[in-house]
Amino acid sequence: GQPDTTCHAFVGETVVLPCTTTTSPGELILSNSMLYWQIDSVLVHFFHNGQDSLTFQDKHYHGRTSLFLDQMKHGNFSLKLSNVQLLDTAVYTCIYKQTGDQPNETQKSKIKLIVSGKIFFYHQLHADFLFNFSGHSQISSRSPADAPCLATLPLSLHLLVTLGVWHL
C-alpha cells in the first residue's frame, strides 16, 4: 500500500525515519522484541533480544544506522540514517513483533524516503564568470540574483572571493 509517511533529505545529511508502536509502553519488553527495518528483502537494521543484530545488515547501510535505544521501551522504533545517499531513496518498512510467551500481532509501517542531491552548477558558473588569461574575471550580463544556485553554494562563493575571482 501507500507509505504512512514521506521524509525528505539531502545527500550527506542525517535523517530520522519515524516509527512508533501502538502497543502500550508498559507492555514493551525489549528482550522479547524483534524490530526489522527493511526495503523489500534488503535488511537495513535488525534489533533482536534487546540488542542490535547487524550480522546480515546490507553492506550499503553498514555503520550508518542506529536506533534510539533509550526511547525504545517507550515505543519509539525510529531509525536514524546518517550520511544519506541518493541510493537510499526507497520505501522503508518498520516491522515490530513481540516474541515470548504472549506474542502479539506484527505491526508494520512504511516510510518513503526521498533523497535529493546538492547539484554543483559548474556549467552555470562557467557561463557567468568568463575568465581571461590575466586571471581577472568579467561578469556577464546576468546578475547574481538571476543565478539562485549561488545561494546554495556558500563554500564555492567563499572560494571565489578568496581566490580574488569575484570582483564587484
C-alpha positions as CSV (number, residue, x, y, z in Angstrom):
1,G,0.0,0.0,0.0
2,Q,0.8,3.7,0.3
3,P,3.6,4.8,2.7
4,D,2.4,6.1,6.1
5,T,4.9,9.0,6.0
6,T,7.2,10.6,3.5
7,C,10.6,12.0,4.5
8,H,12.9,14.3,2.6
9,A,16.7,14.6,2.9
10,F,19.7,15.9,1.0
11,V,22.8,13.9,0.2
12,G,25.2,13.8,3.2
13,E,22.6,14.7,5.8
14,T,21.3,12.6,8.7
15,V,17.6,11.7,8.6
16,V,15.3,10.1,11.2
17,L,12.7,7.7,9.7
18,P,9.8,7.7,12.2
19,C,8.3,4.5,13.6
20,T,6.3,4.1,16.8
21,T,4.3,1.2,18.2
22,T,0.6,1.2,19.1
23,T,1.4,-1.3,21.9
24,S,1.1,0.4,25.3
25,P,4.7,1.2,26.6
26,G,4.1,-0.8,29.7
27,E,3.8,-3.9,27.6
28,L,7.1,-3.5,25.8
29,I,9.8,-6.0,26.8
30,L,12.8,-5.3,24.6
31,S,14.4,-8.6,25.4
32,N,11.3,-10.2,23.8
33,S,11.1,-7.9,20.8
34,M,12.1,-8.1,17.2
35,L,12.4,-5.0,15.1
36,Y,13.2,-5.0,11.4
37,W,13.9,-2.1,9.2
38,Q,14.0,-3.2,5.6
39,I,13.5,-2.3,1.9
40,D,11.7,-5.3,0.3
41,S,14.2,-8.1,1.1
42,V,17.1,-5.8,2.0
43,L,17.9,-5.7,5.7
44,V,18.6,-2.1,6.8
45,H,18.7,-2.7,10.6
46,F,17.7,-5.5,12.9
47,F,17.1,-5.4,16.7
48,H,16.6,-8.7,18.5
49,N,16.6,-9.9,22.1
50,G,17.4,-6.4,23.5
51,Q,20.3,-5.5,21.2
52,D,21.3,-4.7,17.6
53,S,21.9,-7.7,15.5
54,L,23.6,-6.4,12.3
55,T,25.3,-9.6,11.0
56,F,23.1,-9.7,8.0
57,Q,22.7,-6.0,7.5
58,D,23.1,-4.9,3.9
59,K,26.7,-3.5,3.5
60,H,25.3,-0.3,1.9
61,Y,24.0,0.6,5.4
62,H,26.9,-0.6,7.5
63,G,27.9,2.0,10.1
64,R,25.1,4.4,9.0
65,T,22.1,3.2,11.0
66,S,21.1,3.4,14.7
67,L,18.1,3.2,16.9
68,F,17.1,5.4,19.9
69,L,17.8,2.6,22.4
70,D,16.9,4.8,25.4
71,Q,13.4,5.5,23.8
72,M,12.6,2.1,22.5
73,K,10.9,1.0,25.8
74,H,8.5,3.9,25.3
75,G,7.6,2.7,21.8
76,N,9.9,4.8,19.6
77,F,11.4,2.5,17.0
78,S,12.6,5.3,14.7
79,L,15.7,4.7,12.6
80,K,18.5,7.3,12.3
81,L,20.3,7.1,8.9
82,S,23.4,9.1,8.6
83,N,25.4,10.3,5.5
84,V,22.3,9.8,3.3
85,Q,23.0,8.8,-0.3
86,L,20.9,9.1,-3.5
87,L,20.6,5.3,-3.4
88,D,18.8,5.5,-0.1
89,T,15.7,6.7,-1.8
90,A,13.2,4.0,-1.2
91,V,10.2,2.8,0.8
92,Y,11.4,1.5,4.2
93,T,9.3,-0.9,6.2
94,C,9.5,-0.8,10.0
95,I,8.3,-4.2,11.4
96,Y,7.9,-4.7,15.1
97,K,7.0,-8.1,16.7
98,Q,6.9,-9.1,20.3
99,T,8.1,-12.7,20.9
100,G,8.0,-14.8,24.0
101,D,5.0,-16.3,25.9
102,Q,2.5,-13.8,24.7
103,P,3.4,-12.9,21.1
104,N,1.2,-10.1,19.7
105,E,0.4,-9.2,16.2
106,T,3.1,-7.9,13.9
107,Q,3.0,-4.1,13.5
108,K,4.2,-2.6,10.3
109,S,4.6,1.0,9.0
110,K,6.0,2.2,5.7
111,I,8.1,5.3,5.3
112,K,9.1,6.7,2.0
113,L,12.5,8.5,1.9
114,I,13.2,10.9,-1.0
115,V,16.9,12.0,-1.2
116,S,17.8,15.0,-3.3
117,G,21.3,15.8,-4.5
118,K,23.1,19.1,-3.9
119,I,24.0,19.9,-7.5
120,F,27.0,22.0,-8.3
121,F,26.2,24.1,-11.3
122,Y,29.6,24.2,-12.8
123,H,28.4,25.0,-16.3
124,Q,26.2,27.8,-15.0
125,L,29.2,29.3,-13.0
126,H,31.4,28.9,-16.0
127,A,28.9,30.8,-18.2
128,D,28.5,33.6,-15.6
129,F,32.2,34.1,-15.0
130,L,34.3,34.4,-18.1
131,F,38.0,34.1,-17.2
132,N,40.7,35.7,-19.3
133,F,44.4,34.8,-19.3
134,S,45.4,37.6,-16.9
135,G,43.5,35.9,-14.1
136,H,40.7,38.6,-14.0
137,S,37.1,37.8,-14.5
138,Q,34.3,39.6,-16.3
139,I,30.8,39.2,-15.1
140,S,28.3,38.5,-17.8
141,S,25.1,40.5,-18.3
142,R,23.3,38.1,-15.9
143,S,23.1,39.4,-12.4
144,P,24.0,37.1,-9.4
145,A,20.3,37.4,-8.4
146,D,19.4,35.5,-11.6
147,A,21.5,32.6,-10.5
148,P,19.8,31.1,-7.4
149,C,22.3,28.3,-7.4
150,L,24.9,30.6,-5.9
151,A,22.8,30.9,-2.7
152,T,23.2,27.2,-2.2
153,L,26.9,27.3,-2.8
154,P,28.3,29.4,0.1
155,L,31.6,27.5,0.1
156,S,32.1,27.9,-3.6
157,L,31.3,31.6,-3.4
158,H,33.7,32.0,-0.5
159,L,36.4,30.2,-2.6
160,L,35.8,32.6,-5.5
161,V,36.2,35.6,-3.2
162,T,39.3,34.1,-1.5
163,L,40.9,33.5,-4.9
164,G,40.1,37.0,-6.0
165,V,38.0,35.9,-8.8
166,W,34.8,37.6,-7.7
167,H,35.0,41.4,-8.3
168,L,32.0,43.6,-7.6
